[in-house]
């Protein structure tokens, strides 16, 4: 069972925030987000919402529960 429950705050790893693939969205990204979907296992991607309202789908290993 995943520890990432819908509605909890998570921190985003700096390596993801500064990755060249995320560069077009960097101005809307933040180091804190809210989990929008509860993954069914430890491998499933997680929907998150940044403080700006931007929705992203990310791997669980870049998230830290706050």
LOBAKE-379047 format. One line per field, with one value per residue (C-alpha): x, z, y; residue number from 1. Coordinates in nm, 4 decimals. Layout:
<nodes>
xx <- c(X / ...)
zz <- c(Z / ...)
yy <- c(Y / ...)
k <- c(NUM / ...)
</nodes>
This chain:
<nodes>
xx <- c(0.0000 / 0.1337 / 0.2087 / 0.1094 / -0.2507 / -0.4674 / -0.4477 / -0.1142 / 0.1714 / 0.4915 / 0.8315 / 0.9735 / 1.3373 / 1.5639 / 1.6988 / 1.3499 / 1.2876 / 1.6132 / 1.6014 / 1.6292 / 1.3019 / 1.1083 / 1.2628 / 0.9560 / 0.7413 / 0.9913 / 0.8239 / 0.5041 / 0.6743 / 0.7441 / 0.9287 / 0.5980 / 0.2885 / -0.0324 / -0.0945 / -0.3995 / -0.4100 / -0.3304 / -0.1053 / -0.2105 / 0.1454 / 0.5011 / 0.5743 / 0.2755 / 0.3255 / 0.1574 / -0.0504 / 0.0538 / -0.0554 / 0.1986 / 0.1161 / 0.0630 / -0.2135 / -0.0006 / -0.0713 / 0.2190 / 0.2647 / 0.5806 / 0.7622 / 0.7218 / 1.0973 / 1.1233 / 0.8573 / 0.9002 / 0.6010 / 0.6000)
zz <- c(0.0000 / -0.0914 / 0.1705 / -0.0725 / 0.0132 / -0.1749 / -0.0258 / 0.1572 / 0.1052 / -0.0493 / -0.1192 / -0.4692 / -0.5166 / -0.6450 / -0.9178 / -1.0727 / -1.0429 / -1.2237 / -1.4863 / -1.8436 / -1.9323 / -1.6837 / -1.7984 / -1.9960 / -1.6815 / -1.4192 / -1.3563 / -1.2509 / -1.0446 / -0.6716 / -0.4179 / -0.2470 / -0.4006 / -0.3055 / -0.4016 / -0.6312 / -0.6772 / -0.4561 / -0.6360 / -0.6184 / -0.5726 / -0.5180 / -0.8924 / -1.0131 / -1.1043 / -0.8840 / -0.9938 / -0.8007 / -0.8065 / -0.7537 / -0.5656 / -0.9031 / -0.9926 / -1.2483 / -1.2511 / -1.3045 / -1.3106 / -1.1293 / -0.9998 / -0.6301 / -0.5623 / -0.6109 / -0.3463 / 0.0282 / 0.2603 / 0.4555)
yy <- c(0.0000 / 0.3427 / 0.6046 / 0.8812 / 0.9616 / 1.2099 / 1.5587 / 1.5305 / 1.7774 / 1.6501 / 1.7962 / 1.7639 / 1.6585 / 1.9354 / 1.7029 / 1.6905 / 2.0631 / 2.1433 / 1.8654 / 1.9910 / 1.8142 / 2.0296 / 2.3589 / 2.4813 / 2.4503 / 2.5647 / 2.9003 / 2.7177 / 2.4465 / 2.4689 / 2.2587 / 2.1728 / 2.0133 / 1.8323 / 1.4686 / 1.4448 / 1.0674 / 0.7728 / 0.5232 / 0.1585 / 0.0305 / 0.1526 / 0.1765 / 0.3806 / 0.7463 / 1.0063 / 1.3063 / 1.6178 / 1.9804 / 2.2570 / 2.5775 / 2.7506 / 2.5020 / 2.3150 / 1.9389 / 1.6980 / 1.3214 / 1.2157 / 0.9073 / 0.8373 / 0.8369 / 1.2143 / 1.2836 / 1.3273 / 1.3488 / 1.6735)
k <- c(1 / 2 / 3 / 4 / 5 / 6 / 7 / 8 / 9 / 10 / 11 / 12 / 13 / 14 / 15 / 16 / 17 / 18 / 19 / 20 / 21 / 22 / 23 / 24 / 25 / 26 / 27 / 28 / 29 / 30 / 31 / 32 / 33 / 34 / 35 / 36 / 37 / 38 / 39 / 40 / 41 / 42 / 43 / 44 / 45 / 46 / 47 / 48 / 49 / 50 / 51 / 52 / 53 / 54 / 55 / 56 / 57 / 58 / 59 / 60 / 61 / 62 / 63 / 64 / 65 / 66)
</nodes>
